[in-house]
Amino acid sequence: MIDPLAWLILLPLTWAAIAFLLGPTRGGRIAQAGIALQLVLALWIATEVAGGSSRQHAAGGWRAPLGIELLADGLSAIMLLLAQAVALPLALYARAYFTDHPAGIRHFWPLAGFLLAAMNALFLSADVFNLYVTLELVGLAAVGLVASDSTAKSVAAALRYLFATLVGSGAYLLGVALLYGTYGTVSLSELAPLVEDAAPYATLLAAGLMVAGLMLKTALFPFHFWLPPAHGGAPSPVSALLSALVIKASFYLVVRLWLGLLMPVAPPAAAQLVGMLGTAAIVWGSVMALRQPRLKMLIAYSTVAQIGYLFLFFPLATHTAPDAAQSALQGAAMQAVSHGLAKAAMFGAAGVVILSTGHDQVARLGGITSRLPLTVFTLALSGVTLMGLPPSGGFIAKWLLIDGAISSGQWWWVIAMIAGGLLTAAYVFKILRHAFLEKEQSATFRRLPRMLEWPAFALALASLAIGLRASDLLRVLGAP
Amino acid sequence: MLFALTGIVLFAGGIAGMILQSHLLRKIMAFNIFGSGAFLVLVGLGQRDGQIDPVPQAMVLTGIVVSVAATALALALARRLLNLTGEMRFPREGPDD
């Protein structure tokens, strides 16, 4: 009997090892086949979870506390689905990209495999210590990917990222140690009933450390300093993986801990503070995005801004009415999914522009509309999702978050969200305005293989279409 | 309790070192110091009334493996940066081209 939970972790590990031995050309093909299988497994889990049965697996037959228990519920099923659904088009894209532009190909497939294995393990882990281990694995694989083209700039960005992620997971680990010292268990389901209102100071300290560490890893303002150089400087397939998925992994973990564990001890002021940081991230990220001369840096700052929306979940879901909290969770999940798809598409399109014209200066994009129409369409469609226009997934996400804000009586977050939408429109239209100029401003336009433009377009289309099928996704989320 | 308190002190010192030191090797050592601090808290709080609990020991072993891997990666990146720029510290933020 095949257990999809275990194979979602084993499969990427296997193809990563094979790809390392076979080299990039044949390794890439195996990686694509592996990711396609993973997508099937993730769909399998999602349908099963939507049918109302959460799934468990004890690795190697060992039970907790010494063994590792894997568990899939609604939230993990959605994140698993997102990770594989973004990874598959990106794998097609990456093969075409690296054939054309081989710097950084040598370790791409093995590291991408380890990254996916670590992320899938993170989404499936059910105890706080195993979550720490997977969190470190995600971080190490991502740092390796950032450094993969080994220029001084990308190595410096990778090292900065490594230090930030080590401090973040160190704080998280100290939190785990304090929780274990206080309650004597690390299993999320056993901890949940033990953590109550009148918790000792150690629990509060643990909660603060864990949430702060994870905010550093998710690059919430003001901890975003490491993100733009790491995401903007890496090869485009890597930027897409990092911006679409890796930051979502640590965000998923904050949400999981907050909902399952820390909510009873969290003072309402802390949730408001997190919301305010999210608002600051929206404003600061958008303004910085507007001021970037390079397309990829603009997109990286846009990620800083979009992360802000995710964190508006906390004030809306903490000590509010159940239906407000539910729409906040649904909104945050929709935002994670649609931003993941749209941002992968955008970085993919930026990579196409770079390969075709040899630069990514926003001011010199003129003429690409006639030379790369599909790529400009990709940029525009993913911009629609980021702005939150109907019928995109971003629209549903913002709608649900605004609904949560109104029904919990916190209208001020609505202003933040609407202002954020306008600022997003400003930087998306800045790209499009330059792209639609007739005058060609690049010396060369190289013809590119079709497998480069189409996967990015498919991702952008998916970020739009997810808005039409939102109810299915939310049904998976709402399952126990 | 003594172990746990020492661990907290080490952790705080290590984080401070990570932020304040600019030499990359010192930063990597600072990471090892705060990592050990967290492990010490895990083991120190794990002993109750003289009874030693094996679970945190197993966790610390796993944690040590992770931190050795992270240290190795950091050292490799730092060496690469030394080869490329000739300095064991982060290059100044240049104008973005």
Interface residues (C-beta under 8 A of the other chain):
Chain A: P65 L66 F129 Y132 V133 E136 L137 L140 V143 G144 A147 S150 T151 A152 K153 V155 A156 A158 L159 R160 L162 F163 L166 V167 G170 A171 L173 L174 V176 A177 L178 Y180 G181 T182 G184 V186 Q292 P293 R294 M297
Chain B: A4 G7 I8 F11 G14 I15 M18 L24 K27 F31 F34 G35 G37 A38 F39 V41 L42 G44 L45 G46 R48 D53 V55 P56 A58 M59 T62 G63 V66 A69 A70 L73 A74 L77 A78 R80 L81 L84 T85 F90 P91 D96
